[in-house]
Amino acid sequence: MYDYLVVGAGLFGATFAYEAAKQGKKVKVIEKRDHIAGNIYTKEIDGIQVHEYGAHIFHTSNEKIWQYVNQFAKFNRYTNSPVANYHGEIYNMPFNMNTFNKLWGVVTPAQAKQKIAQQVKDSGIDTKLARNVEEQAISLVGPDVYKKLVKGYTEKQWGKPATELPAFIIRRLPVRFTYDNNYFNDLYQGIPIGGYTQIIDKMLASDLIDVSVNTDFFAKKDYYINHFDRIVFTGMIDQFFDYRLGELEYRSLDFETEEVDTGNYQGVAVVNYTDAETPYTRIIEHKHFEFGKGNKHKTVITREYPKSWHRGDEPYYPVNNEANNRLYKKYQKLADQQANNVIFGGRLGQYRYYNMDQVLMAALQTTNRELK
């Protein structure tokens, strides 16, 4: 009956299904959750689009990807400008002249650069041989910024001391010597007006696409493999192979969402809590993604708690250190042997951190190879 089975109704799977249906292919999509849209799922509460699985800001410098996603939703002009809370002290993110002025009272870029250079020199860190997150951060911004705005947050996020985390995690730490609080440098940025779920709804709206939620691939894995010639799998690659080579490492999250009887709880969409004592990494106030739209007397906030992943938990972040990447390459060899009927895609299927624009690009590249 179907040309393809797509496992997972998130952004990668939905994009593949949409493109395949455009070429006349019939697609069955199954999703283990009770809703489509994966981690970009949004639902309305008090007239506010709530990001159920953490903050998602679409940003890209790829004009074709920006045009592609805009066919499914109209985007607002939201600019990501989070702030950091360190024991009640508020600092601008990313690290910029507003941050440095608050920390040290410096006013000009030259003063800020001189202050950082002196701190780096005094630290004794070899800037060319940073071996871990702590050394990498200090070599970029000095110990003051590291201790207040990097160390606690990063260790909570990854569940390990910064000295045990690989330097590449923050190699692209944004540091700007301008008074600019825009976190991203991308040309295009925004939030879909009315939330993200509509994008996936429209992608899966074709009569050639049949969607089933509350459907676990692994409950009938042998059946699906035997009855579908081509499968697009967007779940965990190690789980697909029954963890036969060992478990890849992931980080998971718990979300604590609360309706609050106030029109404005924190004044910004995202506040990062960078001290070690606060158990959550950030609080998201969803109405600020759409400039206060929704109930004027209520707001919705979400506290985000990182945690270790165990089987049965939702995997949110692959831990791409050297050991895990070596293990993934072994799984990739198994995937290559399965390539005649299974395509692995997405953040979990390809075991890499993807932004949304990168997911779209990877999905479109996959469909072009598959359907050319």
N, C-alpha and C positions, 0 to 999 in steps of 0.2 A: 504493500500500500504506500510506503514512504521511500523517498530517495535518501533521506538522512534522519538519524536520530540525534538531537542536540540535547546533551545532558547539562542542565543549568540555564536558567532564564535570566542571567545577568547580562551585562553589556556586551561581552564577547559573544555569548551564545545567541543573543537576540540579533546582533548585527549579522552574524553568519546566516541565521534563519531568514532574515529580511532579504539579504542579497541573493540567497539561493532561491527564494520564492519569486524574486524579480525575474529570475531566469527559468521560471516554470517548474522548479523542483518542489516536490511535496515534502514537508518537514514535520516531524513529530518532536515537540519540545517537552521535556519533563523537568520538574523542579521539586526538590525535596521540601522546601519551605512552603508555607501556605499563601505565598504571594510571588509575583514576578518581580524583576528588577534587581535582584541580588542585593549587594551592599549599597547601591545607590537608591534603594527604595525610600520613598517619602510618602507620608500620609498627613492628612489635614487634621489638626486639633485646634479648636478656637480660632479657625480661619488662618492658622499658621501652618506652613509646610514644614513638618518635622523630619529631619534627616535621621532615620531610625538607627543607622549603623555608623554614626559619626559624620563629621562635617565633610561635605564634598563640594569643592569649588572647581568648576571647569575652567581650565586655562590651557592655552596652547599658542605656539607661534606658527603653527602650520595652517595656512589659510584654507586649504582644501578640507582639512578636518573640521575647522570652525564652520565652514559653509555646510559641510555634511551634517553636523549635529543640529545646526539651525533649521534644517528642514523638518525637524520633529518638535521643536519648541522655540518660543521667543525668549531670548535671554535678557536679563537686566544688566545694569552696569556695575554690579557689585565688585568691589575691590577688596581683596583679602588683606586686612590690617590687624592681625591679632596683637594682643598685649600680653606681657608676662607679669605674673604676680609672685614676688619673692617675699614671703613673710609680710605682706601688706604693702610692699614697695612696688610701684607700677612702672614697667619699662616697655618701650616700644619694640616691636618685632617687625621685620628682621632687624638685626643689629645695625643701627644707623646713627646719624649725628644726634637725633633726639635721645637715643639710648646713651651715647657717650657723654652728652651734656648732663643728663640726669646723674650718671655715675661719677663723673670727674669735674663737671663744670666747664669743660672745654667748649669752645665756640666754633672754631674753624676746623676744617679737615686736617690741616697741617698739625694743629695741636693734638687732635685725636690720634693721628698716625704716630706722632712723636711719643705720646703716652703709651700706646700699644707696643711700639718698638722697644721702649725702655723696659716695659714689663716683661716682654718676651726675652729680652737680653738678660734681665735679672733672674729669670726662671731657670736659666741654664739649659733649656730645651734645645735639642738639635732640630731645627725646623725642616731639615732635609731628610731626617730619619725618624719621623714620628711613627711610633710603633703601635699606638692605641688611640682611643678617642680622647683620653685626657691630654696626651702629648700633642695630638693634632689640634685640639681646640685651643690649648695654650699658645701653640705656635702661630695661630691665626688671630686670636683676640686677646691674649694675655690671661693671667689668672683671675683677675677681678670678674670679668665677664663669664669666664668658665665656671667659677664657683657659684655665682648667683643665678646664671641663666642657662647653663648647659648641664652641669654635673647631675643635679638631682632629677631633672626631667628625663635625661637620657637613661639614667640608671633605672628609674621607674619604668620607662618605656620598654627597655630590653631585659630587665630583670637580672642584670649583671653589673658588677663594678665597671666603671668607665675604663679602668686599666686593663680589663679583660675583653673589651670590645674592640673590634678592628677599626683602624683609623678611617677607612673609606666611608664609614657610616656618616661622617660629617665632613667629608672632604669638600663638599659643595656648600658648606655653611655660608649662607648669604651675609656678607659684611659690606656695608655701603657707607661711603663718606659723603652722604647727602641727607638732607632732611626729608626723607621720603619713606613713608610707612607701608608702601605697597610691597607685599611679600614676594610676589612673582614678577619676573621681568618679561613675561610673555606678552605678545602683542594683543591677544584676545583673552578676555576673562569675564566671567559672569555666572549667574545662577538662573536656571530656567524658571520663568514666571509660571507658578502653578506646580512646581516640583519636578523631580526627575522621573517619577513613575510613568508619566504620560509619554515620555520618549520611548520606553520599552513597550508600552501599550500600542503605540503607533507602529513600531517595528514588527510586532507580532499580530497585527490586525488582518493580515492576508487570509483569504479563504484557503490558501494552500498550506497554512500553518495551523497545526493542532497542538494546543497547550494543555498540559496536565500538571497541576500543582499537588502538593502533598504526595509526591511520587518519588520514592527513593530508588535510584539506579541499582544500588547494591542489594536491595531486597530481591531483585530478579536479574542479577547481572548476567548469568549464563543465558537466560532467555533473550535479553536484549542483544547480546553479542551474536547469538545464533540466528536471530530473526532480522537483523538490520545489516545491510552490506556496508554502510558507511556511518560511523558514529563520530560526533564532535563532542569531546569530553572536556569539561571545564572545571572538574573537581580536582582533588589532590592526586597527583600522579603516583605517589607512593601507596596511597590507599587503593588505587586501581589495580596495582600489582600485589595487593594483599600484604604490603610492607615486607615483602620477601627479602629485601636487601637491608632492611632497617628503616626506622622512622626518620623522615626529614623533620627539621625543627621549625616550629611556627610560634608566633606570639598571638595570643587571643585577647579579647576585651570583654568586659562587662559594662553594660550601659544602665545607668540609673536615671530615668526620665521622670520629671515632676512638673505638674502644672502649678504655677505660682500666682497668687492674687495681687499682682502688680503689673503695671504696663511696661516696665523697663527694669530688669533685674540687675544687669551688669554694664549696660551701655555699649556693648560691642558683641559681635557674634561669637568670638572665641577668646577665652582667657586661659593661658597656659600657667599652671602652677608649678614653678620650677624648684621649689624647696623639696627636700627629701621627706619631710614629715607629713605633708598632705598626701593622702593615699591615692588620689586621682591625679591624672596628668592635666586635665582641662575641663572647663565647663563651657558648653555650647548653649547659646541663647538663640534659638532658631529664627525668631521673628526679624532679627537684624539682617538676615540674608536677603530679606525682601523689604528692607527699609521701614520696619515697624508695622507692616501690614498685618491685619488680624484684629482680634479683640483688644480694644484699647486698655482694658482693665485686667487683662491676664497675659501671661507669657508662659513659655515652655522651655525648661532648661534640661540639659543632659550632662551628667557627670560621667567621665570616661575612666575606667579602671583597667590598666593593662594587667595581664596575668599570663602565667605559663600555659601552654597548650597541652591538653591531654586528649586522648581519643574520646570522641563525643562532643568536644568543644568546637566552636566555630574557629577556623584558622583565618586570621586577618592579615598577618604579615609573615612572609618567608624570612627566615634568618639566614641571609646570604653570606655567611662566613666561609672560610676555606673548606672546612670539613663538610658542611652541608652542600656546598657547590660541587665538591668531589662526588658525594653520594648522588646528587641530582644527575650528574653526567652518566653515572651507571644506570640510573632509571631511564635516562634519555636513550640509552642504547636499547633497552627493552622496548621503549616506545617506538624506536625505529623499526624493530622487528615486527611491531604491531601495525605499522603504517599502512598496510594494505586495507585495513578496515577501520582504524581509529586515528583521529586527529586530536592532539592534545593542545589546548589553548587556554589563554587567560592567566591571571596571576597565580593560580594554584596548579593548573595544568602545565605551565612552563616555569614554575617556581622562580618568579622574579617579581620585584615591586614594580607595578605599573601605575602611572597616573591614568586618568580616564581617556585623555587624548591618545596615550600610548596603547591602551586597550583597543580603541577604535582602529588605530593604524594597524595593529597586529591582526585584528579580525579581518580587516579589509585585505591585507596582504595574503592571509590564509585563504579567503574566498577567491581571490584572484588566481592563486596557484591551483586551487581545487576545481574551479569552474571555468577556467580559460578554455 
